[in-house]
Structures are given as structure tokens and as C-alpha cells.
């Protein structure tokens, strides 16, 4: 983890990784895909979720690139994202956190 997450959350993900690693479920995944699977397991509280997750080639990287670019394309999807909250204010942390994650996962 990169220091943006709460220590308890970081420890939970470390434990989830430790439980999943011996199963071989993470072996063929990129670092970014592993992080997605670990977060899905954490969110669901169910280790068996990991065995049902499938990724299209490059899907996670494309999703992260889209988030870094500001989310949805308003012309294509009919509504914008652009890193703004419900109040319309820009969120300066969003890009910083995503860029840190992308930097940690690039090339994997």
C-alpha cells in the first residue's frame, strides 16, 4: 500500500493477500488486478469471491486511466465525472491518490 489507506485497512489487505497467495488465484494477475481482487474480497468479506473474478485484458489499466483522465466522457455517457464531488467542487486528492496507485502498478 502507498500510505493513503488507513493502517487497519492496509493490514486487512495484507492478510487477504496472505490467504489468497497460496491458492494460486493471484499468480496470473497483474499487480493492479490483484489489488482489485483483494479489495473485492475485503468489501464482500468473502474469500471465495476471488475465485469468480475474471478480467478482460487491460481492463483494470483502462479503468484507472479513465479515472485519471477525469472519469466518464460526458459526450459518450451523458454525464460527467471529472473528479468533482456531489457539490460540484473539484477534489484535489482524487488525482493524487490515483496517480500514486498507478505509479505503483505500472508495468505489471
HUBELPE-V655458 format. One record per pair of residues at least 12 apart in sequence whose ideal C-beta (glycine too) atoms are under 10 Angstrom apart, sorted by sequence separation. I is the first residue (numbers start at 1). GAP is how many residues later the second one is. If there is no record, write none. Layout:
# HUBELPE-V655458
<<I GAP> <I GAP>>
This chain:
# HUBELPE-V655458
<<1 12> <25 12> <26 12> <37 12> <38 12> <40 12> <41 12> <69 12> <70 12> <71 12> <82 12> <83 12> <1 13> <21 13> <37 13> <40 13> <69 13> <70 13> <71 13> <81 13> <20 14> <37 14> <67 14> <69 14> <70 14> <37 15> <66 15> <68 15> <83 15> <25 16> <34 16> <37 16> <67 16> <17 17> <20 17> <36 17> <17 18> <20 18> <37 18> <19 19> <36 19> <17 20> <33 20> <13 21> <16 21> <17 21> <20 21> <29 21> <33 21> <13 22> <16 22> <19 22> <25 22> <33 22> <15 23> <16 23> <32 23> <36 23> <37 23> <71 23> <14 24> <16 24> <17 24> <23 24> <26 24> <29 24> <36 24> <70 24> <13 25> <16 25> <25 25> <30 25> <35 25> <70 25> <12 26> <13 26> <16 26> <25 26> <29 26> <33 26> <34 26> <68 26> <69 26> <12 27> <15 27> <20 27> <23 27> <28 27> <30 27> <32 27> <33 27> <36 27> <67 27> <68 27> <13 28> <19 28> <23 28> <25 28> <30 28> <32 28> <33 28> <36 28> <67 28> <12 29> <13 29> <31 29> <32 29> <69 29> <9 30> <12 30> <20 30> <30 30> <67 30> <68 30> <16 31> <19 31> <20 31> <29 31> <30 31> <32 31> <67 31> <68 31> <32 32> <9 33> <12 33> <65 33> <68 33> <1 34> <16 34> <64 34> <67 34> <68 34> <64 35> <67 35> <64 37> <65 37> <64 38> <61 41> <64 41> <64 42> <61 44> <60 45> <61 45> <61 47> <60 48> <35 66> <32 69> <35 69> <32 70> <35 70> <34 71> <32 72> <33 72> <31 73> <32 73> <35 73> <31 74> <32 74> <34 74> <30 75> <31 75> <33 75> <30 76> <31 76> <32 76> <30 77> <31 77> <30 78> <29 79> <4 89> <4 92> <5 92> <4 93> <4 94> <2 95> <4 96> <3 97> <4 97> <2 98> <1 99> <2 99> <1 100> <2 101> <2 102> <1 103> <2 103>>
